Amino acid sequence: MSTATLDLTAVTQSAAAAAKVTAAASDAERATWLTAVADALDANVNELVAIADSETSLGTVRLAGEVARTSGQLRLFAKVITEGSYLEAVIDHADPGATPPKPDLRRILRPVGPVAVFSASNFPFAFSVAGGDTASALAVGCPVIVKAHSGHLRLSERTAEIVSEALAGAGAPEGIFALVSGREAGTALVQDPAIKAVGFTGSIPGGRALFDLAVSRPDPIPFYGELGSLNPVVITEAAVAERGEELAAGLGSSFTMGAGQFCTKPGLVFIPAGTDFAAHLAEASKDKPAAAMLTERIAEAFPHGLRGVAELPGVTLVSGTAEQDALADGAAPVVFATTAANVLERPEELLEECFGPTTLLIEYGNQDELSQALAKVPGSLTATIHSQPGEDISALVEQLSELAGRVLFAGWPTGVAVNWAQQHGGPYPATTSLFTSVGATAVRRFQRPVAYQDAPESILHPALHESNPLGIPRRVDGVLQLG
């Protein structure tokens, strides 16, 4: 069930058959499947981390933490589906005396069917075979077919074996989960009629190509892609004056974390002109070591990206060097600087993501210039503000809220809590939808609403029964009932 040689049509048809069983399974049953996978990952953590480190060079401490995050995600979704509000159950009773008469309507969210998931390179567990896309789809009753990432293929295959065994042991139906590999298999997967939605984390070119395939099918399907993000940071003059060195140290740790390969890396930092912040950041970054990158392709692209920035008019090098051999020596931190005026002149060139440990300082002269430059920044996963108490930042917050899915007022964006309130998604190209790929409401991507009119209770989902046997939150005749 997890080899690249499987016939893709057989895999997708098996998933389609399993979808009938998974949709009919109770939330409690599916919760046991998720918990079994979480337990299996934790039980095999040492083996999995060793394989992952050999393929990604991310380090055993980071990878062990990522396994814990992955199993934690699975357990969170088990809680989400047993809590019940994810179903969005709504009942409006019949009112024959209304004008016109109103029928009995009962609405609920149902699973869309088999889902294709594309693994990410930079999170070999949390956004990979058993990651958030897989967990949220399985939670609501959607079988999953994962397209393995070539950067950690051996890990993907071993993880898939563990997931398959755990699901089978917990009583999940055959066909609920499978792994395929190779670019051709991924392309075919998006176009297969049995696939009803796609989850993707990766590059803008690759994601856009698959997105276009998904929406150009005879039966277009939703494509939930996370493609690219610059994650702008704005630091006010008062904040630099009060704690410039502290902020520089925090930024230095954030943009170099994981060799700058986090999707939430702060890639643009807007600072007031005429401060010492650049010098502080150079000092904070100078001793950060070079680090191996995830794949040869990424390591080869990093120096090319650095040179592209360094050669642009109006860009200065603050620290590090643009002449690197990241493949041989690892990627070393680099800080560039330019002005907001320069960004306004050449936004397409300056506002392009460079995957790796680098960031661009952008000096602004006043609030109008800052606002104009921010208006050129493409959609991002995060936006961060560092200001001082008492400053009026309401207009800035409003602008950044239009730009990103998560706005931070302290700390740094490299770190995504997995909980009920999280929003990991933003305007294109950060993502291709309005939904989150992290946190409880990630399940909403793989559900569709269905309303039942004047239906006999015997055919309805228990969540729509009059007695509310599941004891879940529902809205009845416009009134929210908590159980």
Secondary structure, 3 states (H helix, E strand, C coil): CCCCCCCHHHHHHHHHHHHHHHHHCCHHHHHHHHHHHHHHHHHCHHHHHHHHHHHHCCCHHHHHHHHHHHHHHHHHHHHHHHHCHHHCCEEECCECCCCCCECCEEEEEEECCCEEEECCCCCCCCCCCCCHHHHHHHHCCCCEEEECCHHHHHHHHHHHHHHHHHHHHCCCCCCCEEEECCHHHHHHHHHCCCCCEEEEECCHHHHHHHHHHHHCCCCCCCEEEECCCCCCEEECHHHHHHHHHHHHHHHHHHHHHHHHCCCCCCCEEEEECCCCHHHHHHHHHCCCCCECCCCHHHHHHHHHHHHHHHCCCCCEEEECCCCCCHHHHCECCEEEEEEHHHHHHCHHHHCCCCCCCEEEEEEECCHHHHHHHHCCCCCEEEEEEECCCCCCCHHHHHHHHHHEEEEECCCCCCCCCCCCCCCCCCCCCCECCCCCCCCHHHHHHHEEEEEEECCCHHHCCHHHCCCCCCCCCEEECCEEECC
